[in-house]
Each structure stands twice: as C-alpha cells, then as structure tokens.
Amino acid sequence: MVFAFIVGFYSLWHGYRKHHHRIVTLFIFSAGITLFVVHQFVEVPYYGITLILPGVIAVLTAHYLNYRLCRKANHCHSTDCNHE
C-alpha cells in the first residue's frame, strides 16, 4: 500500500509541479488511498465495497484529472513553466 501511494503521488506531483500547478489532484488521490487504508482496519458491511469503490473512483479520478490538466497545460502557458 505504501509503495502504491509513493508511486501514485510521485506521478501526480510531477504533473502538479511541472505542468498544471493545481493541487486538487493530490488531495483526491490522498482521499482515495485513505479509504483503502481505513478499509484495512475497519470492519464494514458488504465486504468493504462501501470503502473500496469510492477509493478506486477517487484514485482514478485524480489520475484522469491530472492527465487532462497536463494535456491542457502543454498548450496554454509553456513560456512560464519548465515542460520536460
């Protein structure tokens, strides 16, 4: 779980720092990972789907939003950022 958080956070951090400068993707991703961690320690009904499904949706949303923001940033303000 920790390795997944590190890899996912790093990829979103790169988009934040180098391209779109919007931290919302990091918050959404962290919320999703938090739901996964809570699922490990809390007994919930319906086999944990009440925590896993929103967690998966949050992680996917964060990465998709990061992708869209990076694609948009490559075209809108390349003069003030280091787009590598």
Contacts in CASP RR format, 6 or more apart in sequence:
PFRMAT RR
TARGET T0000
AUTHOR 0000-0000-0000
METHOD contacts of the structure
MODEL  1
MVFAFIVGFYSLWHGYRKHHHRIVTLFIFSAGITLFVVHQFVEVPYYGIT
LILPGVIAVLTAHYLNYRLCRKANHCHSTDCNHE
1 33 0 8 1.000
1 36 0 8 1.000
1 37 0 8 1.000
1 40 0 8 1.000
4 33 0 8 1.000
5 33 0 8 1.000
8 29 0 8 1.000
8 63 0 8 1.000
9 26 0 8 1.000
9 29 0 8 1.000
9 30 0 8 1.000
11 63 0 8 1.000
11 66 0 8 1.000
12 25 0 8 1.000
12 26 0 8 1.000
12 29 0 8 1.000
12 62 0 8 1.000
12 63 0 8 1.000
12 66 0 8 1.000
13 26 0 8 1.000
15 25 0 8 1.000
15 66 0 8 1.000
15 69 0 8 1.000
15 70 0 8 1.000
16 22 0 8 1.000
16 23 0 8 1.000
16 25 0 8 1.000
16 26 0 8 1.000
16 66 0 8 1.000
18 81 0 8 1.000
18 82 0 8 1.000
18 83 0 8 1.000
18 84 0 8 1.000
19 69 0 8 1.000
19 70 0 8 1.000
19 73 0 8 1.000
19 74 0 8 1.000
19 81 0 8 1.000
19 83 0 8 1.000
20 66 0 8 1.000
20 69 0 8 1.000
20 70 0 8 1.000
20 72 0 8 1.000
20 73 0 8 1.000
21 73 0 8 1.000
21 81 0 8 1.000
22 69 0 8 1.000
24 65 0 8 1.000
25 62 0 8 1.000
25 63 0 8 1.000
25 65 0 8 1.000
25 66 0 8 1.000
25 69 0 8 1.000
26 62 0 8 1.000
28 58 0 8 1.000
28 61 0 8 1.000
28 62 0 8 1.000
28 65 0 8 1.000
29 58 0 8 1.000
29 59 0 8 1.000
29 62 0 8 1.000
29 63 0 8 1.000
31 55 0 8 1.000
31 58 0 8 1.000
32 54 0 8 1.000
32 55 0 8 1.000
32 56 0 8 1.000
32 58 0 8 1.000
32 59 0 8 1.000
32 62 0 8 1.000
33 55 0 8 1.000
33 59 0 8 1.000
35 51 0 8 1.000
35 52 0 8 1.000
35 54 0 8 1.000
35 55 0 8 1.000
35 58 0 8 1.000
36 51 0 8 1.000
36 52 0 8 1.000
36 55 0 8 1.000
38 51 0 8 1.000
39 48 0 8 1.000
39 51 0 8 1.000
39 52 0 8 1.000
42 51 0 8 1.000
44 50 0 8 1.000
44 51 0 8 1.000
73 81 0 8 1.000
73 83 0 8 1.000
74 83 0 8 1.000
END
